[in-house]
Structures are given as C-alpha cells and as structure tokens.
Amino acid sequence: MSQSATADAGWRKHLPVINAFMRYGILIIIGFMMLYPLFWMIGGSFKNNQEIFSSIGFIPKEPTLDGFKKGWETSTEYTFATYLINTMKIVVPKVIVTVISSVIVAYGFARFAIPGRKLLFALLMATVLLPKSVLLIPQYLMFREFGWLDTYLPLIAPQAFAVEGFFVFMIIQFMRSLPMEMEEAAVMDGCNSFQVLTLVVAPVILPAIISVALFQFMWSMNDFLQPLIYLSSVEKYPVALALKMSIDVTEATSWNEILAMSTIALAPSLILFFVAQRYFVEGITSGAVKG
C-alpha cells in the first residue's frame, strides 16, 4: 500500500471523530452565545454598580452579596419574600385551574361527537390569533362590575374556562395519537367518561399535562401587564411589579440589587424546568406525530 493510500485511510478513520468535534463545538459556541445574557445577569448580581457598567464580562472581580442583602429588603415596607409569596398565590392556582380546564375541554373535542365541533374548534383556534390587547378594556370593565379589582381573581378565574387555546390544541394533538382500545376497555369495565379521563387518559398524557403546567408557570411568573392593570395595593404586588417598582428613573438605580432579585425570581422556573425536562420534551414532541 502506498503512503498516500495509507494517509487517506487514516483520514477516513478519524473523519467521524472530527465531524463530531466540529458539530459539538459549534453547538457549544452557539449555546454559550444564547445563554450569555443569563450568565451576565447572574454574575452582575454579585457585582457593584460601578463594576456592572465598567465590564461586559460576567465573572465578578470582587464578588459581593450586597445586591442580595439590600435587594431582599427592597425600598418598601415589605421584603422581597412578600412579593414571591404573592406571585405563588397567583401562579399556583392559575396553573392548576389551567391544567384541569384545558384537559377537560381537549378531551371533549378529541373524543366526543359534539354538534358543531369543527366550528367550535375553529373559534377556539381563532382566539389564539386574537391579540390580547383587544380584550383588555372589555375584561377590565367586566371585572370592575364583578367587584374583582385589586384582587387575584381576574388573573385566575378566566383560566377555569380554558381560555388558552394553545394548551387545548396541544393536548388534543397528544390525545389523537393515543389508541382508543384502552378507553373502550375501560368503558366495557363500567367506567363513565369522567373515570376514563382521570384513570386512563390523564396518566397517559402526563407529559402533555406537565408541558402545559410548565408553560403556564413560566408565563405567569413573567406576566407584568395583567397584574399592573388589576392590582393597586403594593402588598399584593407580584415579583414582576416589585422589580419595576425598584427601578428608579434617575441614575441612582441600584442595578446589582435588581439583577440579584431577578436571579432569585428566575430560580423557581429554572428549577422546575430542569426537574421536569424529560416530560416537557416528550410532551412537546409526542403530540406532533400521530399514529
């Protein structure tokens, strides 16, 4: 065998390793670029104000916990713990109500021959395309007549009617990929529709349910506009409003405190996502394939 043939064979032998190295190298670089703002926020929470504006690096030169200590105390009579608890008072019931209503409505569309089902489903999907801003004034007037202003009810109660069409659509697509034989066997064993849903269908579509819960949890944690509209008492503010309240319009804003509290506010969503990551990915991808 000639020297050139030997070199060519050696090159081909190492070609898969080189391709894998290049592929993962590019993915790592792109992933780092996407995550850099998050790293910068976390690093900035350990810096002082002067260092935040003097360097674009996310590693603090002189780490300090002053941002966390002063930020936790806030500029109001309440600590940041109060706003975190208020946020959970909104988010947890909202997630539970959203999951229950979306599963029930999706099960009705997927399994029952409802008169006008196609039209109703088309109207449901139309709400996904409807800008949320169009509904702000009518909803505000309605909740004002109910006497719900400055309470958490306007933020939670609408979810009982499956107003998030995207979640209903996602669960429907997941249900359509399930075989009917399990449900038919449960009916033959004497189960009613509610028992079939809770005992047979719900455990199977658990990945989709967890995906809905994660989406709603993260969206609700970041929601700023609706609490701003309906809540007027500072002691009822969630984290999003508390952070905005901490931002001063002058140059005296303590950005390290804001970044520190933003890091704490982001932690529940990150922890929940990584704990349920496997179910989340399965719930997003499985419904895309029918069969």
N, C-alpha and C positions, 0 to 999 in steps of 0.2 A: 504493500500500500504506500502510495506517495505521501510526501509531507503535507501537501495541500489537502489531500483527501482526509488525512488524519486530523488536521486543524478544522476542516469542515464538520467532521463527525463530532469533535469535541464541542464545537459551537452549537450544533443542534442538540447535543446532550444537555447543555446548560441553558438553552433557549427558554424552556418553561419557567426556570427559576428567575431569569432576567425579566420575563414578561410579568411574573407575579410581583417582583420587586418594584417594577415601574408602575404597575397598576395600583398597588397598595401605597406606594409613595405619593402618587397623585391624589389618591383619596384622602390620605393623611393631611396633605397640604391644604386641600380644599376644605376639609373638615375643620382644620385649625383656623382658617380664614373665617368660616361661618361662626365658630364658637368664640372668636377673639373678643367681640363686644361683651359676651358673658364673662370671660376671664377678666376683662378690663374692669367691669363693674365690681366683681368680687375683690380684685386687687385694689381698686380705688377705695373700697370701704375701709381698708387698712392704712390708707394714706391720710395726710393732712391736706388742707385745701391748696396750699402752695405747691405741693408735690403733684397733685392731680393735674394742675394746669402747666406744669413745667416738664412733663414727660409723657410720652404715649405708651410707654411700657406698662405692663400690668403687674409686674413684681415690685412691691414697695421697697424702697431703700431703707426706710426707717419705720417698720411696722408699728402701728399704734391701734389700740382699741377704743380711742376716744370717740370715734364715729358711732360705734355701737352703744357706748355708755350714754352719750348725750342724745343720740337719736332715739334711744329707747325711752328716755324721759319725755321727749317731744317738747314743743313750745306751748302746749296747752296744759290744762289741769289733769289730763288723763295720760297714762303711759301708753306705749305702743301696744302693750298686751290687750288693752281695751279695744283697740281697732282690729286686732287679729281675732279676738273673740266675736266682735260684731260681724266680721267677714264670714266666720264659720256659721254664725246664726243665719246668714243668708245662703251661703254656698251649700251646706249640708242638706237642708230641707229642699233646696232647689234641685239638687242632683237626684235625690230620692224621688221627688214628685215627677221629674222629667223622665227618669227611667221607667217608672210604673206606667205613666200615661203613654209614653212612646211605644212600649211593648204591647200594651192592650190595643192601641189603635192599629199598630202594624199587624198584629195577629188577626184583627178583624178584616183588614184589607187583603191579607195573604191567604186566609183560609175560609172566608165566608162569601157566599154569592149575594152581596148586598145590592139591592136595586140602585142603579146609577153609580156603581162602584167606580167605573172608569172616569166619569165626570168628577166625582168627589176626589178621586186621587189626583186628577189634573188640577183641581182647585188647590189641593194641598201642596202640590209641587209649585204652583204659581206663587204661593206665599214665600217660598224660598227665594224667588227672584224679586219679591217686593222689598223696596228699600225700607229699612227700619225707621228712618226719619219720617216717613209718610204717616206712621201710626203714633208718633209721639204726642201730638196735640189731642187727637181723639181719646187716646188712652189716659192722658193726664186729666181731661175733663171728666171721663168716666170714673176714674179712681177718686177724683175730688168729690163727686156726688156720692160715692160709697163711704166717704169719710176715711179713706185709707192713706191720705198724705201723711208724711213723716212717720210711716210705719214700714215694715218689711214686706207687707202683703202684696203691694204692686210688683215686687221683684220675684215673688214666689208663686202666688196664686195662678197667674196665667199659664204656668208650666203644667198645671193639672189638666189642661185641655190640649196637650200635645201640639203646642204652637211652633215647635221646632221641626219643620217638615224634613230637614236634612236627616235628623235622627230616625224619624219614622221610615224614610226611604231606605236608609242603611239597614235597619232591622228587617224590613220587608225583603230586601235582596238576600239577606242571610237566610231567612225562613224559606224562601223559594228554593234554596239549594238543599233543603232537608227532605228526606224521603217521607212520604205520607204514611207508610206502613206502621211506624211507631204510634202515630196518633190514632190510626184506625184500630190498632190492637188495644190501645187504652180505652177507646170508646166501647169496644166489644166487652171489655172487662168491667164496664159500668161507670166509667169516668164521665163527668159532664165537661163542658167546654172550659170552665174555669180550672178544673182539676187537670185537664190535658195541658193547658197553658202553663200552670205553675209546677206540675210534677214531671211533665215530659218535655215540653218545648223549652221552657226557661233554662233548665240545666244545660241543654244542648247549645243554646245560643248565648251562653255565658260570655264568650269572648266579645260578641257584639254589644252585650249589655255593659261590659266593662269599658269598651271603647266609648260608648255614649256617656258613661259616667265620667271618664277622664276628660273628654272634650268639654262637657258642661262644667266640670270643676275648674278647668283652666280658663275657660271663657268667663266664668263668673268671678274668679279671682281677679281678673284683669278688667272687669267691667267698671267703667268710670261714669258714663253718661247717665245711665238709669238711676244709680244712687244719687247723683248730683241733682236730678230732676225731682225725685220724690222725698229725699231726706233733707231736713233743715236743721235738725239738732246735732250738735257736734258729738255728743255722747253716743250717737247711733251711727256715726260715720264708719264705713269700712276702710280697709287699708288704702285703696286707690285714692279716696278723698283725703285721707290723712297725709299721704305723701304729697299731694298737690298743695295742701294747706301748709306744708313745711317749706315749700319753695317761696322764697322772698323775691320780690320783683327787683330788688336792689342787688348790688354786688356783694352784699353781706351774706348771701346764701351759703350755708354750710353743706357743701355737696358731699363731703365724706359721710355725714350723717344720713343724707338722703340715699346714697348708694348702699350704706350699711343696712338701712331699713328695707330697701328694695331687695337686697340679698336675702334677708330674713323672710320677706313676703313671698319670694320666689321659691324658697326651700320646700314648702309643702307640695307644690305642683311637681317639682323635680323628683322628690322622694316617691310620691305616688306613681309617677310615670315609670320610674325605674323598677319599682316593686311589681307593677302590673304590665311591664313592657311586652312580655311574651304574649299575654292575652290581647293586648292592644294591637299588636302587629297582626295576629291571627284574625281578630275581628275586622280589621280594615281590609285584609286581602281575601279572606274566605268568601265574603259576600260578592266578590267580583267574578267568581266562577260558578256557574250554575251547572249542576249535574250530580 
